[in-house]
């Protein structure tokens, strides 16, 4: 029996927001956060990708006229095993139907 733990966190990221956009995103979508990038004077914002946030992300993307190159779906995998399978939830495919952005993966072995 394999007792390894594999966790996947999935976020939609806005990679280049101005200060106003970053702060308004946090007010509009529950769970959204942002970090300042001091080198570019821009903000990177993370929104957990769930059924509840999907419509809000899409509405914000359209309303703020974000370029598709300035966002991605970020899949972060944490595992205590060096190998294994990870099922990516169908919400990722659904989001790609709305916003056909790139996927970015991060894998961390604990």
Biopython code that builds the backbone (N, CA, C, O; Angstrom):
import numpy as np
from Bio.PDB.StructureBuilder import StructureBuilder

atoms = [
    (1, "UNK", "N", (0.845, -1.183, 0.000)),
    (1, "UNK", "CA", (0.000, 0.000, 0.000)),
    (1, "UNK", "C", (0.888, 1.243, 0.000)),
    (1, "UNK", "O", (1.841, 1.333, 0.775)),
    (2, "UNK", "N", (0.579, 2.174, -0.850)),
    (2, "UNK", "CA", (1.355, 3.398, -0.978)),
    (2, "UNK", "C", (0.695, 4.506, -0.158)),
    (2, "UNK", "O", (-0.444, 4.887, -0.426)),
    (3, "UNK", "N", (1.410, 5.019, 0.836)),
    (3, "UNK", "CA", (0.857, 6.051, 1.708)),
    (3, "UNK", "C", (1.395, 7.434, 1.374)),
    (3, "UNK", "O", (1.365, 8.327, 2.221)),
    (4, "UNK", "N", (1.881, 7.624, 0.166)),
    (4, "UNK", "CA", (2.429, 8.930, -0.199)),
    (4, "UNK", "C", (1.311, 9.963, -0.317)),
    (4, "UNK", "O", (0.164, 9.644, -0.630)),
    (5, "UNK", "N", (1.687, 11.196, -0.055)),
    (5, "UNK", "CA", (0.745, 12.303, -0.126)),
    (5, "UNK", "C", (1.082, 13.167, -1.332)),
    (5, "UNK", "O", (2.214, 13.626, -1.484)),
    (6, "UNK", "N", (0.099, 13.381, -2.177)),
    (6, "UNK", "CA", (0.264, 14.255, -3.335)),
    (6, "UNK", "C", (-0.868, 15.273, -3.294)),
    (6, "UNK", "O", (-2.044, 14.909, -3.286)),
    (7, "UNK", "N", (-0.501, 16.550, -3.267)),
    (7, "UNK", "CA", (-1.490, 17.621, -3.227)),
    (7, "UNK", "C", (-1.301, 18.536, -4.423)),
    (7, "UNK", "O", (-0.175, 18.864, -4.797)),
    (8, "UNK", "N", (-2.404, 18.940, -5.014)),
    (8, "UNK", "CA", (-2.364, 19.869, -6.141)),
    (8, "UNK", "C", (-3.159, 21.114, -5.781)),
    (8, "UNK", "O", (-4.312, 21.030, -5.357)),
    (9, "UNK", "N", (-2.535, 22.257, -5.955)),
    (9, "UNK", "CA", (-3.224, 23.542, -5.810)),
    (9, "UNK", "C", (-3.270, 24.180, -7.186)),
    (9, "UNK", "O", (-2.265, 24.236, -7.893)),
    (10, "UNK", "N", (-4.452, 24.662, -7.556)),
    (10, "UNK", "CA", (-4.625, 25.233, -8.885)),
    (10, "UNK", "C", (-5.130, 26.655, -8.754)),
    (10, "UNK", "O", (-6.128, 26.924, -8.086)),
    (11, "UNK", "N", (-4.417, 27.555, -9.406)),
    (11, "UNK", "CA", (-4.770, 28.974, -9.368)),
    (11, "UNK", "C", (-4.766, 29.534, -10.779)),
    (11, "UNK", "O", (-4.031, 29.078, -11.655)),
    (12, "UNK", "N", (-5.602, 30.528, -10.968)),
    (12, "UNK", "CA", (-5.516, 31.334, -12.173)),
    (12, "UNK", "C", (-4.669, 32.540, -11.802)),
    (12, "UNK", "O", (-4.930, 33.192, -10.792)),
    (13, "UNK", "N", (-3.650, 32.845, -12.615)),
    (13, "UNK", "CA", (-2.770, 33.967, -12.295)),
    (13, "UNK", "C", (-2.894, 35.072, -13.331)),
    (13, "UNK", "O", (-2.913, 34.829, -14.538)),
    (14, "UNK", "N", (-2.978, 36.290, -12.822)),
    (14, "UNK", "CA", (-2.841, 37.486, -13.645)),
    (14, "UNK", "C", (-1.409, 37.948, -13.411)),
    (14, "UNK", "O", (-1.046, 38.274, -12.281)),
    (15, "UNK", "N", (-0.590, 37.981, -14.454)),
    (15, "UNK", "CA", (0.852, 38.139, -14.302)),
    (15, "UNK", "C", (1.359, 39.567, -14.359)),
    (15, "UNK", "O", (2.532, 39.812, -14.077)),
    (16, "UNK", "N", (0.501, 40.518, -14.720)),
    (16, "UNK", "CA", (0.994, 41.887, -14.876)),
    (16, "UNK", "C", (-0.136, 42.899, -14.679)),
    (16, "UNK", "O", (-0.598, 43.523, -15.634)),
    (17, "UNK", "N", (-0.570, 43.050, -13.437)),
    (17, "UNK", "CA", (-1.629, 44.008, -13.132)),
    (17, "UNK", "C", (-1.020, 45.277, -12.566)),
    (17, "UNK", "O", (0.047, 45.246, -11.954)),
    (18, "UNK", "N", (-1.709, 46.400, -12.774)),
    (18, "UNK", "CA", (-1.284, 47.613, -12.084)),
    (18, "UNK", "C", (-1.880, 47.590, -10.679)),
    (18, "UNK", "O", (-2.651, 46.694, -10.336)),
    (19, "UNK", "N", (-1.519, 48.571, -9.880)),
    (19, "UNK", "CA", (-1.925, 48.588, -8.472)),
    (19, "UNK", "C", (-3.448, 48.601, -8.322)),
    (19, "UNK", "O", (-3.998, 47.856, -7.511)),
    (20, "UNK", "N", (-4.127, 49.442, -9.097)),
    (20, "UNK", "CA", (-5.583, 49.525, -9.022)),
    (20, "UNK", "C", (-6.223, 48.189, -9.377)),
    (20, "UNK", "O", (-7.130, 47.732, -8.681)),
    (21, "UNK", "N", (-5.756, 47.551, -10.466)),
    (21, "UNK", "CA", (-6.310, 46.265, -10.882)),
    (21, "UNK", "C", (-6.107, 45.198, -9.808)),
    (21, "UNK", "O", (-7.014, 44.416, -9.524)),
    (22, "UNK", "N", (-4.921, 45.169, -9.216)),
    (22, "UNK", "CA", (-4.616, 44.168, -8.195)),
    (22, "UNK", "C", (-5.523, 44.322, -6.984)),
    (22, "UNK", "O", (-6.062, 43.338, -6.477)),
    (23, "UNK", "N", (-5.692, 45.556, -6.521)),
    (23, "UNK", "CA", (-6.530, 45.775, -5.348)),
    (23, "UNK", "C", (-8.009, 45.554, -5.641)),
    (23, "UNK", "O", (-8.739, 45.070, -4.776)),
    (24, "UNK", "N", (-8.463, 45.897, -6.837)),
    (24, "UNK", "CA", (-9.874, 45.668, -7.166)),
    (24, "UNK", "C", (-10.163, 44.180, -7.335)),
    (24, "UNK", "O", (-11.258, 43.725, -7.005)),
    (25, "UNK", "N", (-9.200, 43.419, -7.843)),
    (25, "UNK", "CA", (-9.389, 41.975, -7.990)),
    (25, "UNK", "C", (-9.632, 41.319, -6.635)),
    (25, "UNK", "O", (-10.513, 40.470, -6.501)),
    (26, "UNK", "N", (-8.857, 41.709, -5.640)),
    (26, "UNK", "CA", (-8.992, 41.139, -4.299)),
    (26, "UNK", "C", (-10.367, 41.441, -3.711)),
    (26, "UNK", "O", (-10.919, 40.628, -2.969)),
    (27, "UNK", "N", (-10.915, 42.592, -4.037)),
    (27, "UNK", "CA", (-12.256, 42.948, -3.539)),
    (27, "UNK", "C", (-13.363, 42.214, -4.289)),
    (27, "UNK", "O", (-14.421, 41.934, -3.726)),
    (28, "UNK", "N", (-13.118, 41.906, -5.548)),
    (28, "UNK", "CA", (-14.166, 41.320, -6.385)),
    (28, "UNK", "C", (-14.267, 39.803, -6.298)),
    (28, "UNK", "O", (-15.361, 39.254, -6.422)),
    (29, "UNK", "N", (-13.142, 39.113, -6.086)),
    (29, "UNK", "CA", (-13.155, 37.647, -6.121)),
    (29, "UNK", "C", (-12.623, 37.097, -4.801)),
    (29, "UNK", "O", (-11.487, 37.363, -4.410)),
    (30, "UNK", "N", (-13.460, 36.336, -4.136)),
    (30, "UNK", "CA", (-13.112, 35.743, -2.851)),
    (30, "UNK", "C", (-11.887, 34.839, -2.982)),
    (30, "UNK", "O", (-11.843, 33.975, -3.858)),
    (31, "UNK", "N", (-10.910, 35.034, -2.127)),
    (31, "UNK", "CA", (-9.714, 34.200, -2.111)),
    (31, "UNK", "C", (-8.573, 34.719, -2.958)),
    (31, "UNK", "O", (-7.478, 34.158, -2.926)),
    (32, "UNK", "N", (-8.806, 35.783, -3.719)),
    (32, "UNK", "CA", (-7.749, 36.346, -4.567)),
    (32, "UNK", "C", (-6.695, 37.032, -3.704)),
    (32, "UNK", "O", (-7.012, 37.665, -2.697)),
    (33, "UNK", "N", (-5.449, 36.898, -4.113)),
    (33, "UNK", "CA", (-4.328, 37.561, -3.449)),
    (33, "UNK", "C", (-3.414, 38.149, -4.511)),
    (33, "UNK", "O", (-3.522, 37.819, -5.692)),
    (34, "UNK", "N", (-2.512, 39.025, -4.079)),
    (34, "UNK", "CA", (-1.539, 39.573, -5.033)),
    (34, "UNK", "C", (-0.223, 39.853, -4.341)),
    (34, "UNK", "O", (-0.165, 40.029, -3.124)),
    (35, "UNK", "N", (0.834, 39.890, -5.140)),
    (35, "UNK", "CA", (2.174, 40.221, -4.672)),
    (35, "UNK", "C", (2.766, 41.251, -5.624)),
    (35, "UNK", "O", (2.598, 41.155, -6.840)),
    (36, "UNK", "N", (3.457, 42.233, -5.064)),
    (36, "UNK", "CA", (4.120, 43.242, -5.890)),
    (36, "UNK", "C", (5.415, 42.674, -6.449)),
    (36, "UNK", "O", (6.133, 41.945, -5.765)),
    (37, "UNK", "N", (5.701, 43.011, -7.684)),
    (37, "UNK", "CA", (6.977, 42.683, -8.306)),
    (37, "UNK", "C", (7.782, 43.978, -8.358)),
    (37, "UNK", "O", (7.552, 44.806, -9.239)),
    (38, "UNK", "N", (8.726, 44.171, -7.426)),
    (38, "UNK", "CA", (9.437, 45.452, -7.330)),
    (38, "UNK", "C", (10.248, 45.803, -8.575)),
    (38, "UNK", "O", (10.490, 46.980, -8.842)),
    (39, "UNK", "N", (10.665, 44.804, -9.333)),
    (39, "UNK", "CA", (11.452, 45.067, -10.534)),
    (39, "UNK", "C", (10.627, 45.700, -11.646)),
    (39, "UNK", "O", (11.116, 46.565, -12.373)),
    (40, "UNK", "N", (9.378, 45.269, -11.778)),
    (40, "UNK", "CA", (8.552, 45.766, -12.882)),
    (40, "UNK", "C", (7.503, 46.770, -12.436)),
    (40, "UNK", "O", (6.826, 47.368, -13.272)),
    (41, "UNK", "N", (7.359, 46.966, -11.120)),
    (41, "UNK", "CA", (6.328, 47.860, -10.584)),
    (41, "UNK", "C", (4.922, 47.392, -10.985)),
    (41, "UNK", "O", (4.012, 48.204, -11.155)),
    (42, "UNK", "N", (4.762, 46.084, -11.133)),
    (42, "UNK", "CA", (3.487, 45.455, -11.472)),
    (42, "UNK", "C", (3.139, 44.453, -10.378)),
    (42, "UNK", "O", (3.925, 44.231, -9.457)),
    (43, "UNK", "N", (1.966, 43.854, -10.482)),
    (43, "UNK", "CA", (1.495, 42.898, -9.489)),
    (43, "UNK", "C", (1.147, 41.581, -10.152)),
    (43, "UNK", "O", (0.624, 41.541, -11.265)),
    (44, "UNK", "N", (1.451, 40.499, -9.442)),
    (44, "UNK", "CA", (1.023, 39.162, -9.850)),
    (44, "UNK", "C", (-0.083, 38.765, -8.888)),
    (44, "UNK", "O", (0.091, 38.802, -7.670)),
    (45, "UNK", "N", (-1.221, 38.386, -9.449)),
    (45, "UNK", "CA", (-2.387, 38.035, -8.623)),
    (45, "UNK", "C", (-2.738, 36.571, -8.831)),
    (45, "UNK", "O", (-2.662, 36.043, -9.941)),
    (46, "UNK", "N", (-3.125, 35.933, -7.738)),
    (46, "UNK", "CA", (-3.521, 34.533, -7.734)),
    (46, "UNK", "C", (-4.988, 34.433, -7.326)),
    (46, "UNK", "O", (-5.422, 35.077, -6.371)),
    (47, "UNK", "N", (-5.748, 33.614, -8.065)),
    (47, "UNK", "CA", (-7.136, 33.343, -7.702)),
    (47, "UNK", "C", (-7.300, 31.823, -7.698)),
    (47, "UNK", "O", (-7.046, 31.178, -8.715)),
    (48, "UNK", "N", (-7.720, 31.240, -6.575)),
    (48, "UNK", "CA", (-7.962, 29.791, -6.575)),
    (48, "UNK", "C", (-8.976, 29.451, -7.675)),
    (48, "UNK", "O", (-10.030, 30.078, -7.779)),
    (49, "UNK", "N", (-8.641, 28.462, -8.479)),
    (49, "UNK", "CA", (-9.531, 28.080, -9.577)),
    (49, "UNK", "C", (-10.530, 27.047, -9.075)),
    (49, "UNK", "O", (-10.192, 25.884, -8.859)),
    (50, "UNK", "N", (-11.777, 27.502, -8.894)),
    (50, "UNK", "CA", (-12.857, 26.644, -8.414)),
    (50, "UNK", "C", (-14.116, 26.940, -9.234)),
    (50, "UNK", "O", (-14.147, 27.881, -10.027)),
    (51, "UNK", "N", (-15.130, 26.136, -9.034)),
    (51, "UNK", "CA", (-16.417, 26.393, -9.691)),
    (51, "UNK", "C", (-16.970, 27.755, -9.283)),
    (51, "UNK", "O", (-17.610, 28.439, -10.082)),
    (52, "UNK", "N", (-16.716, 28.143, -8.029)),
    (52, "UNK", "CA", (-17.238, 29.403, -7.519)),
    (52, "UNK", "C", (-16.500, 30.621, -8.091)),
    (52, "UNK", "O", (-17.089, 31.697, -8.199)),
    (53, "UNK", "N", (-15.240, 30.469, -8.452)),
    (53, "UNK", "CA", (-14.468, 31.630, -8.930)),
    (53, "UNK", "C", (-14.364, 31.717, -10.447)),
    (53, "UNK", "O", (-13.946, 32.749, -10.971)),
    (54, "UNK", "N", (-14.731, 30.671, -11.156)),
    (54, "UNK", "CA", (-14.552, 30.636, -12.606)),
    (54, "UNK", "C", (-15.215, 31.814, -13.319)),
    (54, "UNK", "O", (-14.574, 32.488, -14.125)),
    (55, "UNK", "N", (-16.468, 32.063, -13.033)),
    (55, "UNK", "CA", (-17.184, 33.165, -13.697)),
    (55, "UNK", "C", (-16.584, 34.528, -13.331)),
    (55, "UNK", "O", (-16.453, 35.404, -14.185)),
    (56, "UNK", "N", (-16.227, 34.696, -12.069)),
    (56, "UNK", "CA", (-15.619, 35.948, -11.638)),
    (56, "UNK", "C", (-14.298, 36.213, -12.323)),
    (56, "UNK", "O", (-14.009, 37.348, -12.701)),
    (57, "UNK", "N", (-13.490, 35.172, -12.487)),
    (57, "UNK", "CA", (-12.212, 35.315, -13.193)),
    (57, "UNK", "C", (-12.460, 35.739, -14.626)),
    (57, "UNK", "O", (-11.832, 36.674, -15.123)),
    (58, "UNK", "N", (-13.370, 35.054, -15.287)),
    (58, "UNK", "CA", (-13.664, 35.377, -16.681)),
    (58, "UNK", "C", (-14.195, 36.804, -16.824)),
    (58, "UNK", "O", (-13.772, 37.538, -17.717)),
    (59, "UNK", "N", (-15.108, 37.191, -15.959)),
    (59, "UNK", "CA", (-15.654, 38.555, -16.013)),
    (59, "UNK", "C", (-14.558, 39.593, -15.801)),
    (59, "UNK", "O", (-14.498, 40.592, -16.519)),
    (60, "UNK", "N", (-13.699, 39.362, -14.827)),
    (60, "UNK", "CA", (-12.608, 40.297, -14.543)),
    (60, "UNK", "C", (-11.645, 40.383, -15.724)),
    (60, "UNK", "O", (-11.217, 41.474, -16.102)),
    (61, "UNK", "N", (-11.311, 39.248, -16.297)),
    (61, "UNK", "CA", (-10.416, 39.172, -17.463)),
    (61, "UNK", "C", (-10.954, 40.016, -18.615)),
    (61, "UNK", "O", (-10.211, 40.782, -19.228)),
    (62, "UNK", "N", (-12.231, 39.877, -18.906)),
    (62, "UNK", "CA", (-12.856, 40.615, -20.006)),
    (62, "UNK", "C", (-12.959, 42.100, -19.673)),
    (62, "UNK", "O", (-12.613, 42.946, -20.498)),
    (63, "UNK", "N", (-13.427, 42.417, -18.487)),
    (63, "UNK", "CA", (-13.640, 43.801, -18.090)),
    (63, "UNK", "C", (-12.328, 44.600, -18.033)),
    (63, "UNK", "O", (-12.296, 45.774, -18.402)),
    (64, "UNK", "N", (-11.266, 43.967, -17.576)),
    (64, "UNK", "CA", (-9.970, 44.649, -17.463)),
    (64, "UNK", "C", (-9.140, 44.556, -18.740)),
    (64, "UNK", "O", (-8.048, 45.119, -18.820)),
    (65, "UNK", "N", (-9.664, 43.840, -19.741)),
    (65, "UNK", "CA", (-8.980, 43.699, -21.034)),
    (65, "UNK", "C", (-7.556, 43.165, -20.879)),
    (65, "UNK", "O", (-6.603, 43.693, -21.452)),
    (66, "UNK", "N", (-7.449, 42.114, -20.095)),
    (66, "UNK", "CA", (-6.149, 41.479, -19.858)),
    (66, "UNK", "C", (-5.761, 40.689, -21.110)),
    (66, "UNK", "O", (-6.585, 39.980, -21.688)),
    (67, "UNK", "N", (-4.517, 40.819, -21.513)),
    (67, "UNK", "CA", (-4.009, 40.056, -22.653)),
    (67, "UNK", "C", (-3.839, 38.596, -22.237)),
    (67, "UNK", "O", (-3.463, 38.317, -21.098)),
    (68, "UNK", "N", (-4.113, 37.667, -23.146)),
    (68, "UNK", "CA", (-4.007, 36.246, -22.835)),
    (68, "UNK", "C", (-2.573, 35.878, -22.446)),
    (68, "UNK", "O", (-2.364, 34.936, -21.682)),
    (69, "UNK", "N", (-1.590, 36.608, -22.962)),
    (69, "UNK", "CA", (-0.192, 36.350, -22.616)),
    (69, "UNK", "C", (0.139, 36.793, -21.188)),
    (69, "UNK", "O", (1.179, 36.412, -20.650)),
    (70, "UNK", "N", (-0.726, 37.583, -20.577)),
    (70, "UNK", "CA", (-0.481, 38.113, -19.232)),
    (70, "UNK", "C", (-1.219, 37.316, -18.154)),
    (70, "UNK", "O", (-1.494, 37.833, -17.071)),
    (71, "UNK", "N", (-1.534, 36.063, -18.457)),
    (71, "UNK", "CA", (-2.180, 35.223, -17.456)),
    (71, "UNK", "C", (-1.829, 33.763, -17.730)),
    (71, "UNK", "O", (-1.380, 33.408, -18.820)),
    (72, "UNK", "N", (-2.042, 32.939, -16.730)),
    (72, "UNK", "CA", (-1.859, 31.499, -16.892)),
    (72, "UNK", "C", (-2.649, 30.752, -15.832)),
    (72, "UNK", "O", (-3.185, 31.342, -14.894)),
    (73, "UNK", "N", (-2.707, 29.445, -16.006)),
    (73, "UNK", "CA", (-3.258, 28.567, -14.985)),
    (73, "UNK", "C", (-2.056, 27.897, -14.346)),
    (73, "UNK", "O", (-1.279, 27.214, -15.015)),
    (74, "UNK", "N", (-1.911, 28.100, -13.041)),
    (74, "UNK", "CA", (-0.742, 27.636, -12.308)),
    (74, "UNK", "C", (-1.120, 26.409, -11.490)),
    (74, "UNK", "O", (-1.976, 26.474, -10.608)),
    (75, "UNK", "N", (-0.467, 25.289, -11.796)),
    (75, "UNK", "CA", (-0.710, 24.034, -11.095)),
    (75, "UNK", "C", (0.526, 23.733, -10.262)),
    (75, "UNK", "O", (1.609, 23.497, -10.797)),
    (76, "UNK", "N", (0.348, 23.744, -8.949)),
    (76, "UNK", "CA", (1.452, 23.504, -8.028)),
    (76, "UNK", "C", (1.227, 22.166, -7.332)),
    (76, "UNK", "O", (0.230, 21.975, -6.634)),
    (77, "UNK", "N", (2.167, 21.242, -7.530)),
    (77, "UNK", "CA", (2.070, 19.901, -6.968)),
    (77, "UNK", "C", (3.091, 19.772, -5.842)),
    (77, "UNK", "O", (4.264, 20.099, -6.019)),
    (78, "UNK", "N", (2.644, 19.300, -4.694)),
    (78, "UNK", "CA", (3.526, 18.981, -3.571)),
    (78, "UNK", "C", (3.360, 17.500, -3.275)),
    (78, "UNK", "O", (2.241, 16.993, -3.198)),
    (79, "UNK", "N", (4.488, 16.809, -3.107)),
    (79, "UNK", "CA", (4.421, 15.376, -2.882)),
    (79, "UNK", "C", (5.567, 14.934, -1.990)),
    (79, "UNK", "O", (6.641, 15.536, -1.991)),
    (80, "UNK", "N", (5.328, 13.888, -1.239)),
    (80, "UNK", "CA", (6.423, 13.290, -0.490)),
    (80, "UNK", "C", (7.001, 12.088, -1.238)),
    (80, "UNK", "O", (7.840, 11.365, -0.700)),
    (81, "UNK", "N", (6.553, 11.875, -2.473)),
    (81, "UNK", "CA", (7.070, 10.815, -3.336)),
    (81, "UNK", "C", (7.767, 11.441, -4.541)),
    (81, "UNK", "O", (7.419, 12.541, -4.969)),
    (82, "UNK", "N", (8.743, 10.737, -5.078)),
    (82, "UNK", "CA", (9.484, 11.253, -6.231)),
    (82, "UNK", "C", (8.747, 11.034, -7.547)),
    (82, "UNK", "O", (9.094, 11.635, -8.564)),
    (83, "UNK", "N", (7.752, 10.192, -7.527)),
    (83, "UNK", "CA", (6.965, 9.969, -8.736)),
    (83, "UNK", "C", (5.550, 9.601, -8.339)),
    (83, "UNK", "O", (5.286, 9.218, -7.199)),
    (84, "UNK", "N", (4.659, 9.722, -9.281)),
    (84, "UNK", "CA", (3.264, 9.404, -9.017)),
    (84, "UNK", "C", (2.379, 10.074, -10.044)),
    (84, "UNK", "O", (2.848, 10.860, -10.867)),
    (85, "UNK", "N", (1.121, 9.764, -9.993)),
    (85, "UNK", "CA", (0.153, 10.350, -10.905)),
    (85, "UNK", "C", (-0.661, 11.408, -10.179)),
    (85, "UNK", "O", (-0.993, 11.262, -9.003)),
    (86, "UNK", "N", (-0.971, 12.463, -10.895)),
    (86, "UNK", "CA", (-1.784, 13.537, -10.341)),
    (86, "UNK", "C", (-2.939, 13.781, -11.302)),
    (86, "UNK", "O", (-2.730, 14.074, -12.479)),
    (87, "UNK", "N", (-4.139, 13.659, -10.796)),
    (87, "UNK", "CA", (-5.319, 13.976, -11.604)),
    (87, "UNK", "C", (-5.576, 15.471, -11.514)),
    (87, "UNK", "O", (-5.766, 16.013, -10.425)),
    (88, "UNK", "N", (-5.582, 16.128, -12.657)),
    (88, "UNK", "CA", (-5.886, 17.546, -12.710)),
    (88, "UNK", "C", (-7.404, 17.670, -12.861)),
    (88, "UNK", "O", (-7.984, 17.058, -13.759)),
    (89, "UNK", "N", (-8.048, 18.445, -12.005)),
    (89, "UNK", "CA", (-9.512, 18.541, -12.039)),
    (89, "UNK", "C", (-10.048, 19.099, -13.367)),
    (89, "UNK", "O", (-9.372, 19.859, -14.060)),
    (90, "UNK", "N", (-11.248, 18.709, -13.687)),
    (90, "UNK", "CA", (-11.899, 19.139, -14.930)),
    (90, "UNK", "C", (-12.094, 20.650, -14.994)),
    (90, "UNK", "O", (-12.292, 21.189, -16.083)),
    (91, "UNK", "N", (-12.045, 21.349, -13.858)),
    (91, "UNK", "CA", (-12.206, 22.810, -13.857)),
    (91, "UNK", "C", (-11.128, 23.477, -14.702)),
    (91, "UNK", "O", (-11.356, 24.552, -15.258)),
    (92, "UNK", "N", (-9.959, 22.854, -14.805)),
    (92, "UNK", "CA", (-8.883, 23.408, -15.635)),
    (92, "UNK", "C", (-9.304, 23.388, -17.102)),
    (92, "UNK", "O", (-9.138, 24.385, -17.804)),
    (93, "UNK", "N", (-9.844, 22.273, -17.570)),
    (93, "UNK", "CA", (-10.322, 22.192, -18.957)),
    (93, "UNK", "C", (-11.442, 23.191, -19.208)),
    (93, "UNK", "O", (-11.505, 23.823, -20.263)),
    (94, "UNK", "N", (-12.317, 23.324, -18.232)),
    (94, "UNK", "CA", (-13.431, 24.264, -18.375)),
    (94, "UNK", "C", (-12.922, 25.699, -18.500)),
    (94, "UNK", "O", (-13.410, 26.463, -19.332)),
    (95, "UNK", "N", (-11.938, 26.064, -17.670)),
    (95, "UNK", "CA", (-11.383, 27.416, -17.744)),
    (95, "UNK", "C", (-10.713, 27.653, -19.092)),
    (95, "UNK", "O", (-10.821, 28.745, -19.650)),
    (96, "UNK", "N", (-10.028, 26.652, -19.619)),
    (96, "UNK", "CA", (-9.364, 26.805, -20.912)),
    (96, "UNK", "C", (-10.360, 27.058, -22.039)),
    (96, "UNK", "O", (-9.991, 27.632, -23.064)),
    (97, "UNK", "N", (-11.612, 26.643, -21.873)),
    (97, "UNK", "CA", (-12.642, 26.943, -22.866)),
    (97, "UNK", "C", (-13.019, 28.417, -22.839)),
    (97, "UNK", "O", (-13.406, 28.979, -23.864)),
    (98, "UNK", "N", (-12.908, 29.051, -21.664)),
    (98, "UNK", "CA", (-13.186, 30.479, -21.522)),
    (98, "UNK", "C", (-11.975, 31.310, -21.931)),
    (98, "UNK", "O", (-12.074, 32.218, -22.755)),
    (99, "UNK", "N", (-10.824, 30.979, -21.333)),
    (99, "UNK", "CA", (-9.593, 31.738, -21.564)),
    (99, "UNK", "C", (-8.519, 30.718, -21.925)),
    (99, "UNK", "O", (-8.072, 29.950, -21.073)),
    (100, "UNK", "N", (-8.116, 30.714, -23.169)),
    (100, "UNK", "CA", (-7.157, 29.727, -23.673)),
    (100, "UNK", "C", (-5.732, 30.192, -23.386)),
    (100, "UNK", "O", (-4.990, 30.552, -24.300)),
    (101, "UNK", "N", (-5.363, 30.179, -22.112)),
    (101, "UNK", "CA", (-4.044, 30.649, -21.700)),
    (101, "UNK", "C", (-3.107, 29.462, -21.494)),
    (101, "UNK", "O", (-3.510, 28.303, -21.587)),
    (102, "UNK", "N", (-1.859, 29.781, -21.214)),
    (102, "UNK", "CA", (-0.881, 28.709, -21.013)),
    (102, "UNK", "C", (-1.052, 28.067, -19.632)),
    (102, "UNK", "O", (-1.658, 28.644, -18.729)),
    (103, "UNK", "N", (-0.509, 26.875, -19.499)),
    (103, "UNK", "CA", (-0.470, 26.158, -18.233)),
    (103, "UNK", "C", (0.962, 26.210, -17.713)),
    (103, "UNK", "O", (1.915, 26.030, -18.471)),
    (104, "UNK", "N", (1.103, 26.457, -16.417)),
    (104, "UNK", "CA", (2.407, 26.462, -15.776)),
    (104, "UNK", "C", (2.356, 25.467, -14.626)),
    (104, "UNK", "O", (1.430, 25.493, -13.816)),
    (105, "UNK", "N", (3.363, 24.583, -14.556)),
    (105, "UNK", "CA", (3.397, 23.554, -13.525)),
    (105, "UNK", "C", (4.597, 23.744, -12.618)),
    (105, "UNK", "O", (5.675, 24.144, -13.056)),
    (106, "UNK", "N", (4.386, 23.450, -11.349)),
    (106, "UNK", "CA", (5.456, 23.443, -10.355)),
    (106, "UNK", "C", (5.336, 22.132, -9.587)),
    (106, "UNK", "O", (4.247, 21.765, -9.144)),
    (107, "UNK", "N", (6.446, 21.431, -9.432)),
    (107, "UNK", "CA", (6.439, 20.165, -8.695)),
    (107, "UNK", "C", (7.470, 20.255, -7.588)),
    (107, "UNK", "O", (8.644, 20.524, -7.841)),
    (108, "UNK", "N", (7.029, 20.029, -6.364)),
    (108, "UNK", "CA", (7.913, 20.081, -5.201)),
    (108, "UNK", "C", (7.859, 18.763, -4.452)),
    (108, "UNK", "O", (6.783, 18.270, -4.114)),
    (109, "UNK", "N", (9.026, 18.199, -4.199)),
    (109, "UNK", "CA", (9.112, 16.971, -3.402)),
    (109, "UNK", "C", (9.432, 17.391, -1.988)),
    (109, "UNK", "O", (10.427, 18.075, -1.748)),
    (110, "UNK", "N", (8.584, 16.982, -1.039)),
    (110, "UNK", "CA", (8.756, 17.350, 0.368)),
    (110, "UNK", "C", (9.707, 16.410, 1.083)),
    (110, "UNK", "O", (9.962, 16.579, 2.275)),
]
sb = StructureBuilder()
sb.init_structure("model")
sb.init_model(0)
sb.init_chain("A")
sb.init_seg("    ")
for serial, (resi, resn, name, xyz) in enumerate(atoms, 1):
    if name == "N":
        sb.init_residue(resn, " ", resi, " ")
    sb.init_atom(name, np.array(xyz, "f"), 0.0, 1.0, " ", f" {name:<3s}", serial, name[0])
structure = sb.get_structure()
